[in-house]
């Protein structure tokens, strides 16, 4: 009876949705991520991953024949082995083609190759303008870290629009790469090449097509943003050079990787850039001579985390690279924005000069930490205007409206500006202690944040990042070892409880405010009972079952008083499905013991 009511409600909701679920269910497959094929933004290519052992997984001719048999053509093969498939037209509905691949037993996954957009609204003579580094209220307390580390020896990859020459970044740039594979969008008359120069991302009204509502994209003419150069300046602009701004990790190097061009950037290009930046192999691209220990991605789009992104991110983390991602500028739950919602990344929300969540910043339980993103206008001011430039984030830029002009400095606002603050902090940590793992870097930044000075409705992680406190913690507190488990665990329908484990080596007891972050994919979360089990077997109830909670998935952070528990040992997340009719899996979970 409970299921009958739920299904009726679900059908009604689907009738009103822009994209309805397919009428025929796909064959059961092993899924490592939520379905990312249901989108409302136009795309013109698919990414198809073939199962290991199939001819199509390794043979270009076999893959080409398979794709041609479905009426489409192969654009190229990715570093992961997946192939990029041309649809031949820009569309928001390729259900029949997607279903054809899903029905193919040789196919492991299929998803749209979505275009991502830069997350930004749109010294040291300018140092006095950099409130985000030093102001007591909402600054990140960066100067207090410089006596201990300045980022020397660390390369930070900026996966963005590329780089336009700026004297305040002179000597900071190491060889990068242009990963934009579409010559029409690249504006350099070719596809991928070794020159990551920013050719400008200006667009005329409607040049990028229309959105799901038929409105022109962009809605008005847009000048070039020089976005990647602004991000790079925040991370590593030269300091104590008598001009411009101060970079957070001013002795670090910047590796510019161009993925964003006219109308944005393709998921397949961005994923390959993640792989290459971290020292992985990308077919047709020379090996990276200076792999990055930190990646900054101030970009994204609205979607679940795709298999393509997650595989690339997992590879980068496994190679020892910390991946920092902007949360997005839609004042919405970050759970719906990728790659910020992927497992293992360090997801950053933005705050303003008063210490509140910036009016545009995304929020939610998937946020790890907040950092200054600035507000060049108030939330009530006309979009596109600059009414409070003094409250923005000042950094390196260019005056050219289309192609590069004179170098300059300008204030921007956005989670795009918040993320490089954390990428810079990560570089300071790794420079001081090169043996740190990405999970340890993440824990150090989260665990040493200070309470947000203002307000944040919806969740801004553990608070406002504090550079001096975080760097100092390397001397006073051993890293936790990275308390996160991202291995999928299937939850049997109305079956026995399953567990996922995390082992801690922390000394002393856990905190009275121990945090348990849970990400469970499930079609009816009311079925689930969730417990945290301490090393001595004591269980702490996080969630009870509920016959009236028909929503999907559990994405939440729970607070537990575990102060009576010894921190060292194996902690378990225990999940049991107590009703029949729906299934799911533990996607990931994390534990902050103090």
ROVEX-10731 format. One record per residue (C-alpha): residue number from 1; y, x, z. Coordinates in pm, whole numbers. Layout:
[NUM, [Y, X, Z]]
...
REM end
This chain:
[1, [0, 0, 0]]
[2, [238, 282, 81]]
[3, [173, 447, -256]]
[4, [226, 126, -454]]
[5, [577, 85, -318]]
[6, [664, 445, -384]]
[7, [550, 438, -746]]
[8, [753, 126, -821]]
[9, [1064, 292, -686]]
[10, [997, 604, -890]]
[11, [967, 403, -1214]]
[12, [1302, 234, -1149]]
[13, [1469, 570, -1093]]
[14, [1323, 712, -1413]]
[15, [1466, 426, -1621]]
[16, [1816, 522, -1509]]
[17, [1773, 896, -1554]]
[18, [1914, 1091, -1845]]
[19, [1578, 1258, -1897]]
[20, [1266, 1052, -1824]]
[21, [931, 1214, -1746]]
[22, [685, 1232, -2038]]
[23, [466, 927, -2080]]
[24, [148, 1132, -2086]]
[25, [74, 1383, -1814]]
[26, [5, 1741, -1917]]
[27, [-332, 1896, -1838]]
[28, [-357, 2041, -1491]]
[29, [-232, 2399, -1479]]
[30, [-171, 2660, -1212]]
[31, [202, 2633, -1144]]
[32, [391, 2908, -965]]
[33, [727, 2730, -997]]
[34, [861, 2374, -1015]]
[35, [872, 2233, -1369]]
[36, [1178, 2371, -1547]]
[37, [1138, 2186, -1878]]
[38, [1333, 1876, -1773]]
[39, [1694, 1970, -1841]]
[40, [2002, 1793, -1974]]
[41, [2183, 2095, -2122]]
[42, [2132, 2179, -2492]]
[43, [1908, 2471, -2586]]
[44, [1771, 2603, -2914]]
[45, [1472, 2813, -2810]]
[46, [1170, 2797, -2583]]
[47, [998, 3071, -2385]]
[48, [619, 3045, -2412]]
[49, [385, 3250, -2195]]
[50, [22, 3279, -2306]]
[51, [-265, 3322, -2064]]
[52, [-405, 3676, -2018]]
[53, [-704, 3739, -2240]]
[54, [-588, 3518, -2527]]
[55, [-516, 3676, -2864]]
[56, [-167, 3530, -2858]]
[57, [-81, 3720, -2539]]
[58, [-102, 4055, -2717]]
[59, [-113, 3994, -3092]]
[60, [218, 3913, -3262]]
[61, [39, 3771, -3566]]
[62, [-179, 3544, -3350]]
[63, [126, 3421, -3159]]
[64, [314, 3366, -3483]]
[65, [24, 3166, -3628]]
[66, [-1, 2952, -3315]]
[67, [371, 2878, -3307]]
[68, [379, 2807, -3681]]
[69, [95, 2562, -3631]]
[70, [325, 2366, -3400]]
[71, [598, 2358, -3664]]
[72, [817, 2632, -3519]]
[73, [873, 3007, -3559]]
[74, [867, 3309, -3327]]
[75, [1208, 3466, -3258]]
[76, [1074, 3770, -3071]]
[77, [836, 3884, -2797]]
[78, [971, 3960, -2449]]
[79, [893, 4252, -2220]]
[80, [680, 4018, -2010]]
[81, [457, 3941, -2309]]
[82, [594, 3588, -2350]]
[83, [733, 3487, -2689]]
[84, [1069, 3328, -2765]]
[85, [1028, 3033, -3002]]
[86, [1300, 2905, -3235]]
[87, [1334, 2526, -3238]]
[88, [1558, 2536, -3545]]
[89, [1819, 2311, -3386]]
[90, [2018, 2286, -3062]]
[91, [1885, 1999, -2853]]
[92, [1846, 1874, -2498]]
[93, [1518, 1701, -2583]]
[94, [1227, 1902, -2722]]
[95, [967, 1697, -2538]]
[96, [719, 1676, -2826]]
[97, [720, 2051, -2890]]
[98, [707, 2132, -2519]]
[99, [417, 1890, -2475]]
[100, [232, 2050, -2767]]
[101, [247, 2386, -2592]]
[102, [156, 2233, -2255]]
[103, [-150, 2071, -2410]]
[104, [-264, 2406, -2553]]
[105, [-523, 2560, -2316]]
[106, [-410, 2909, -2423]]
[107, [-58, 2852, -2284]]
[108, [24, 2944, -1922]]
[109, [379, 2805, -1923]]
[110, [660, 2685, -2148]]
[111, [1029, 2641, -2063]]
[112, [1369, 2616, -2235]]
[113, [1555, 2942, -2302]]
[114, [1873, 2819, -2134]]
[115, [2215, 2974, -2174]]
[116, [2362, 3092, -1844]]
[117, [2738, 3103, -1777]]
[118, [2954, 3337, -1567]]
[119, [3026, 3192, -1222]]
[120, [3400, 3234, -1201]]
[121, [3695, 2994, -1227]]
[122, [3864, 3085, -1465]]
[123, [4531, 4925, -542]]
[124, [4503, 5202, -404]]
[125, [4838, 5067, -470]]
[126, [4687, 4721, -476]]
[127, [4484, 4770, -158]]
[128, [4722, 4555, 48]]
[129, [4615, 4260, -166]]
[130, [4248, 4308, -75]]
[131, [4240, 4083, 230]]
[132, [3870, 4030, 155]]
[133, [3792, 4385, 269]]
[134, [3991, 4418, 589]]
[135, [4158, 4104, 728]]
[136, [4031, 4013, 1074]]
[137, [3986, 3641, 1009]]
[138, [3784, 3628, 690]]
[139, [3759, 3985, 562]]
[140, [3424, 4159, 541]]
[141, [3511, 4451, 772]]
[142, [3444, 4705, 497]]
[143, [3665, 4998, 612]]
[144, [3460, 5024, 932]]
[145, [3156, 5116, 723]]
[146, [3317, 5392, 516]]
[147, [3295, 5660, 783]]
[148, [2917, 5628, 761]]
[149, [2846, 5561, 392]]
[150, [3033, 5519, 65]]
[151, [2745, 5440, -170]]
[152, [2688, 5790, -308]]
[153, [2367, 5830, -505]]
[154, [2314, 5459, -571]]
[155, [2337, 5285, -908]]
[156, [2432, 4916, -916]]
[157, [2346, 4724, -1232]]
[158, [2602, 4459, -1327]]
[159, [2423, 4209, -1549]]
[160, [2722, 4033, -1702]]
[161, [2963, 4041, -1999]]
[162, [2949, 4419, -2031]]
[163, [3230, 4663, -1957]]
[164, [3580, 4715, -2096]]
[165, [3728, 5060, -2028]]
[166, [3942, 5081, -1713]]
[167, [4081, 5396, -1555]]
[168, [3999, 5274, -1201]]
[169, [3632, 5278, -1301]]
[170, [3651, 5601, -1497]]
[171, [3365, 5831, -1401]]
[172, [3175, 5546, -1233]]
[173, [2986, 5421, -1539]]
[174, [2633, 5532, -1627]]
[175, [2452, 5444, -1948]]
[176, [2380, 5074, -1976]]
[177, [2262, 4851, -2258]]
[178, [2362, 4551, -2469]]
[179, [2082, 4294, -2431]]
[180, [2250, 4016, -2635]]
[181, [1991, 3959, -2907]]
[182, [2190, 3704, -3110]]
[183, [2434, 3887, -3337]]
[184, [2636, 3569, -3397]]
[185, [2724, 3545, -3028]]
[186, [2742, 3918, -2967]]
[187, [3049, 3979, -3188]]
[188, [2939, 4338, -3257]]
[189, [2765, 4255, -3587]]
[190, [2421, 4338, -3455]]
[191, [2169, 4246, -3191]]
[192, [2061, 4468, -2905]]
[193, [2198, 4821, -2889]]
[194, [2289, 5097, -2646]]
[195, [2659, 5004, -2628]]
[196, [2731, 4758, -2343]]
[197, [3100, 4728, -2433]]
[198, [3249, 4386, -2362]]
[199, [3348, 4250, -2703]]
[200, [3521, 3948, -2550]]
[201, [3381, 3602, -2473]]
[202, [3674, 3391, -2600]]
[203, [3584, 3053, -2749]]
[204, [3764, 2771, -2922]]
[205, [3738, 2412, -2803]]
[206, [3395, 2274, -2891]]
[207, [3274, 2602, -3039]]
[208, [2968, 2598, -2812]]
[209, [2868, 2243, -2905]]
[210, [2869, 1943, -2676]]
[211, [2737, 1870, -2327]]
[212, [2491, 1602, -2223]]
[213, [2774, 1347, -2231]]
[214, [2884, 1442, -2580]]
[215, [3198, 1621, -2463]]
[216, [3307, 1945, -2634]]
[217, [3204, 2277, -2480]]
[218, [3436, 2434, -2383]]
[219, [3674, 2138, -2333]]
[220, [3971, 2359, -2436]]
[221, [4030, 2701, -2590]]
[222, [3921, 2981, -2354]]
[223, [4044, 3341, -2349]]
[224, [3811, 3633, -2284]]
[225, [3726, 3665, -1915]]
[226, [3637, 4038, -1892]]
[227, [3417, 3906, -1613]]
[228, [3180, 4202, -1584]]
[229, [3468, 4446, -1541]]
[230, [3617, 4236, -1258]]
[231, [3278, 4231, -1083]]
[232, [3233, 4607, -1131]]
[233, [3572, 4683, -973]]
[234, [3486, 4498, -653]]
[235, [3166, 4701, -620]]
[236, [3276, 5054, -707]]
[237, [3639, 5098, -816]]
[238, [3769, 5448, -740]]
[239, [3928, 5478, -395]]
[240, [4191, 5711, -257]]
[241, [4304, 5786, -612]]
[242, [4661, 5662, -571]]
[243, [4625, 5357, -792]]
[244, [4464, 5018, -822]]
[245, [4208, 4876, -586]]
[246, [3937, 5009, -354]]
[247, [3571, 4948, -433]]
[248, [3333, 4854, -153]]
[249, [3078, 5123, -245]]
[250, [3332, 5348, -414]]
[251, [3099, 5646, -461]]
[252, [2826, 5435, -623]]
[253, [2772, 5420, -999]]
[254, [2791, 5108, -1217]]
[255, [2537, 5037, -1490]]
[256, [2683, 4768, -1722]]
[257, [2425, 4545, -1889]]
[258, [2565, 4301, -2141]]
[259, [2389, 3964, -2147]]
[260, [2683, 3720, -2157]]
[261, [2878, 3682, -2482]]
[262, [3029, 3391, -2675]]
[263, [2899, 3066, -2522]]
[264, [2701, 3239, -2246]]
[265, [2373, 3425, -2229]]
[266, [2006, 3350, -2291]]
[267, [1752, 3343, -2011]]
[268, [1521, 3566, -2216]]
[269, [1792, 3832, -2254]]
[270, [1884, 3817, -1885]]
[271, [1520, 3845, -1776]]
[272, [1471, 4152, -1993]]
[273, [1790, 4304, -1847]]
[274, [1656, 4252, -1494]]
[275, [1334, 4428, -1591]]
[276, [1509, 4723, -1760]]
[277, [1774, 4765, -1490]]
[278, [1505, 4809, -1226]]
[279, [1308, 5065, -1426]]
[280, [1065, 4835, -1604]]
[281, [965, 4860, -1967]]
[282, [1124, 4644, -2238]]
[283, [981, 4664, -2590]]
[284, [1220, 4823, -2838]]
[285, [1457, 4949, -2568]]
[286, [1459, 5314, -2456]]
[287, [1358, 5381, -2095]]
[288, [1633, 5349, -1834]]
[289, [1718, 5703, -1724]]
[290, [1904, 5582, -1413]]
[291, [1727, 5272, -1272]]
[292, [1939, 5065, -1037]]
[293, [1857, 5015, -669]]
[294, [2083, 4706, -665]]
[295, [2134, 4436, -928]]
[296, [2432, 4198, -928]]
[297, [2409, 3872, -1122]]
[298, [2725, 3664, -1106]]
[299, [2587, 3409, -1349]]
[300, [2361, 3107, -1362]]
[301, [2302, 2752, -1470]]
[302, [2168, 2424, -1339]]
[303, [1788, 2428, -1340]]
[304, [1492, 2501, -1120]]
[305, [1386, 2866, -1104]]
[306, [1185, 2932, -1418]]
[307, [867, 3135, -1437]]
[308, [1056, 3373, -1667]]
[309, [1321, 3446, -1405]]
[310, [1079, 3462, -1114]]
[311, [848, 3705, -1292]]
[312, [1139, 3935, -1380]]
[313, [1280, 3918, -1027]]
[314, [940, 3980, -869]]
[315, [900, 4286, -1087]]
[316, [1242, 4421, -990]]
[317, [1179, 4370, -619]]
[318, [836, 4530, -644]]
[319, [1003, 4833, -802]]
[320, [1238, 4853, -502]]
[321, [1552, 4690, -642]]
[322, [1759, 4444, -439]]
[323, [1869, 4146, -649]]
[324, [2199, 3978, -552]]
[325, [2290, 3644, -713]]
[326, [2599, 3421, -700]]
[327, [2529, 3071, -567]]
[328, [2740, 2886, -826]]
[329, [3070, 2702, -837]]
[330, [2977, 2333, -852]]
[331, [3020, 2242, -481]]
[332, [2658, 2129, -494]]
[333, [2321, 2221, -344]]
[334, [2220, 2567, -465]]
[335, [1857, 2452, -478]]
[336, [1938, 2313, -824]]
[337, [2095, 2631, -967]]
[338, [1913, 2930, -1111]]
[339, [1859, 3222, -1067]]
[340, [2021, 3165, -725]]
[341, [1728, 2942, -623]]
[342, [1458, 3197, -712]]
[343, [1247, 3352, -440]]
[344, [1332, 3699, -312]]
[345, [1692, 3714, -432]]
[346, [1989, 3748, -197]]
[347, [2190, 3431, -266]]
[348, [2563, 3442, -185]]
[349, [2806, 3158, -114]]
[350, [3185, 3205, -129]]
[351, [3449, 3174, 142]]
[352, [3827, 3155, 123]]
[353, [4093, 3349, 307]]
[354, [4091, 3107, 601]]
[355, [3716, 3156, 652]]
[356, [3603, 2816, 527]]
[357, [3350, 2763, 253]]
[358, [3550, 2786, -69]]
[359, [3606, 2439, -212]]
[360, [3403, 2519, -525]]
[361, [3111, 2709, -370]]
[362, [2757, 2582, -380]]
[363, [2580, 2549, -43]]
[364, [2243, 2467, 109]]
[365, [1943, 2607, 290]]
[366, [1873, 2852, 7]]
[367, [2201, 3038, 80]]
[368, [2134, 3369, 256]]
[369, [2487, 3476, 346]]
[370, [2854, 3412, 263]]
[371, [3116, 3657, 139]]
[372, [3479, 3634, 28]]
[373, [3512, 3463, -310]]
[374, [3878, 3369, -285]]
[375, [4079, 3064, -382]]
[376, [4345, 3114, -649]]
[377, [4431, 2747, -604]]
[378, [4369, 2476, -348]]
[379, [4089, 2233, -411]]
[380, [4342, 1954, -464]]
[381, [4545, 2149, -723]]
[382, [4501, 2093, -1095]]
[383, [4191, 2275, -1223]]
[384, [4282, 2578, -1430]]
[385, [4609, 2643, -1247]]
[386, [4682, 2947, -1029]]
[387, [4891, 2835, -734]]
[388, [4775, 3073, -460]]
[389, [4704, 3407, -632]]
[390, [4746, 3591, -303]]
[391, [4427, 3422, -181]]
[392, [4215, 3533, -478]]
[393, [3995, 3842, -515]]
[394, [4190, 4123, -684]]
[395, [3999, 4353, -915]]
[396, [3997, 4547, -1240]]
[397, [4059, 4345, -1557]]
[398, [4208, 4355, -1907]]
[399, [4509, 4180, -2059]]
[400, [4352, 4105, -2397]]
[401, [4330, 3734, -2477]]
[402, [4043, 3789, -2721]]
[403, [3966, 4155, -2794]]
[404, [4047, 4428, -2540]]
[405, [4413, 4505, -2468]]
[406, [4584, 4694, -2186]]
[407, [4403, 4740, -1856]]
[408, [4538, 4551, -1556]]
[409, [4442, 4388, -1224]]
[410, [4418, 4015, -1162]]
[411, [4291, 3775, -894]]
[412, [3985, 3561, -965]]
[413, [3801, 3307, -755]]
[414, [3433, 3222, -757]]
[415, [3093, 3296, -616]]
[416, [3098, 3552, -898]]
[417, [3348, 3739, -683]]
[418, [3149, 3688, -360]]
[419, [2821, 3830, -495]]
[420, [2958, 4180, -575]]
[421, [3081, 4208, -215]]
[422, [2715, 4182, -109]]
[423, [2595, 4407, -392]]
[424, [2846, 4667, -272]]
[425, [2724, 4630, 86]]
[426, [2363, 4665, -30]]
[427, [2462, 4990, -204]]
[428, [2618, 5120, 119]]
[429, [2292, 5050, 304]]
[430, [2063, 5207, 45]]
[431, [2288, 5515, 18]]
[432, [2260, 5565, 394]]
[433, [1885, 5502, 406]]
[434, [1718, 5527, 61]]
[435, [1377, 5420, 197]]
[436, [1498, 5064, 262]]
[437, [1304, 4792, 80]]
[438, [1482, 4496, -82]]
[439, [1349, 4270, 194]]
[440, [1486, 4504, 461]]
[441, [1825, 4514, 289]]
[442, [1826, 4136, 282]]
[443, [1732, 4106, 648]]
[444, [1993, 4359, 759]]
[445, [2273, 4177, 580]]
[446, [2165, 3835, 702]]
[447, [2089, 3934, 1061]]
[448, [2421, 4114, 1110]]
[449, [2653, 3852, 964]]
[450, [2909, 3703, 1201]]
[451, [2970, 3330, 1248]]
[452, [3183, 3177, 976]]
[453, [3543, 3166, 1103]]
[454, [3594, 2823, 947]]
[455, [3373, 2539, 837]]
[456, [3089, 2502, 592]]
[457, [2941, 2163, 519]]
[458, [2589, 2188, 381]]
[459, [2489, 2540, 480]]
[460, [2632, 2889, 420]]
[461, [2340, 3101, 534]]
[462, [2368, 3315, 847]]
[463, [2746, 3343, 824]]
[464, [3008, 3582, 685]]
[465, [2872, 3926, 597]]
[466, [3007, 4210, 813]]
[467, [2984, 4551, 648]]
[468, [3059, 4768, 952]]
[469, [2816, 4581, 1177]]
[470, [2542, 4584, 914]]
[471, [2571, 4957, 841]]
[472, [2584, 5036, 1213]]
[473, [2262, 4840, 1265]]
[474, [2077, 5106, 1064]]
[475, [2136, 5347, 1355]]
[476, [2075, 5103, 1640]]
[477, [1811, 4857, 1515]]
[478, [1499, 4940, 1313]]
[479, [1476, 4729, 996]]
[480, [1250, 4431, 1041]]
[481, [1022, 4529, 756]]
[482, [1122, 4228, 546]]
[483, [1001, 3902, 699]]
[484, [928, 3698, 389]]
[485, [615, 3577, 213]]
[486, [650, 3458, -147]]
[487, [278, 3419, -227]]
[488, [188, 3065, -333]]
[489, [-64, 2879, -114]]
[490, [-210, 2552, -244]]
[491, [-203, 2258, 1]]
[492, [-515, 2039, -40]]
[493, [-456, 1665, -64]]
[494, [-540, 1507, 272]]
[495, [-729, 1821, 364]]
[496, [-748, 2090, 626]]
[497, [-440, 2289, 726]]
[498, [-352, 2604, 531]]
[499, [-151, 2902, 652]]
[500, [74, 3173, 513]]
[501, [127, 3485, 723]]
[502, [409, 3727, 801]]
[503, [359, 4038, 1013]]
[504, [642, 4169, 1231]]
[505, [675, 4514, 1387]]
[506, [989, 4432, 1589]]
[507, [987, 4538, 1952]]
[508, [1074, 4302, 2236]]
[509, [1075, 3925, 2223]]
[510, [1179, 3685, 1950]]
[511, [1509, 3499, 1975]]
[512, [1589, 3160, 2123]]
[513, [1737, 3085, 1779]]
[514, [1451, 3211, 1562]]
[515, [1505, 3087, 1205]]
[516, [1220, 2963, 984]]
[517, [1314, 2910, 619]]
[518, [1064, 2690, 435]]
[519, [1029, 2627, 60]]
[520, [740, 2391, -17]]
[521, [686, 2222, -353]]
[522, [525, 1879, -297]]
[523, [550, 1539, -464]]
[524, [571, 1343, -135]]
[525, [697, 1548, 158]]
[526, [631, 1271, 409]]
[527, [264, 1368, 384]]
[528, [326, 1706, 545]]
[529, [300, 1836, 900]]
[530, [448, 2184, 940]]
[531, [415, 2426, 1233]]
[532, [519, 2781, 1311]]
[533, [231, 2959, 1484]]
[534, [319, 3258, 1703]]
[535, [96, 3569, 1728]]
[536, [-58, 3437, 2054]]
[537, [-152, 3106, 1888]]
[538, [130, 2894, 2032]]
[539, [238, 2633, 1778]]
[540, [597, 2516, 1733]]
[541, [632, 2188, 1546]]
[542, [884, 2211, 1263]]
[543, [818, 1881, 1086]]
[544, [614, 1568, 1150]]
[545, [466, 1346, 881]]
[546, [648, 1026, 787]]
[547, [520, 738, 578]]
[548, [878, 647, 480]]
[549, [992, 990, 357]]
[550, [906, 969, -14]]
[551, [1131, 1249, -136]]
[552, [983, 1555, -304]]
[553, [971, 1911, -167]]
[554, [1064, 2066, 167]]
[555, [1351, 2312, 139]]
[556, [1488, 2362, 489]]
[557, [1567, 2609, 764]]
[558, [1439, 2528, 1112]]
[559, [1556, 2678, 1443]]
[560, [1293, 2751, 1710]]
[561, [1328, 2874, 2068]]
[562, [1065, 3148, 2055]]
[563, [1222, 3366, 2325]]
[564, [899, 3363, 2528]]
[565, [705, 3515, 2237]]
[566, [649, 3884, 2165]]
[567, [807, 3949, 1825]]
[568, [544, 4196, 1703]]
[569, [231, 4052, 1545]]
[570, [126, 3803, 1282]]
[571, [324, 3480, 1254]]
[572, [193, 3192, 1047]]
[573, [340, 2893, 870]]
[574, [79, 2618, 902]]
[575, [93, 2318, 670]]
[576, [-135, 2015, 654]]
[577, [-129, 1719, 414]]
[578, [-235, 1417, 622]]
[579, [-216, 1144, 354]]
[580, [-382, 1114, 13]]
[581, [-229, 1077, -330]]
[582, [7, 1375, -365]]
[583, [-28, 1752, -388]]
[584, [178, 2069, -366]]
[585, [193, 2428, -248]]
[586, [380, 2665, -16]]
[587, [621, 2840, -253]]
[588, [772, 3083, 0]]
[589, [890, 3110, 359]]
[590, [1091, 3355, 567]]
[591, [1130, 3438, 933]]
[592, [1435, 3571, 1120]]
[593, [1318, 3660, 1471]]
[594, [1657, 3775, 1600]]
REM end
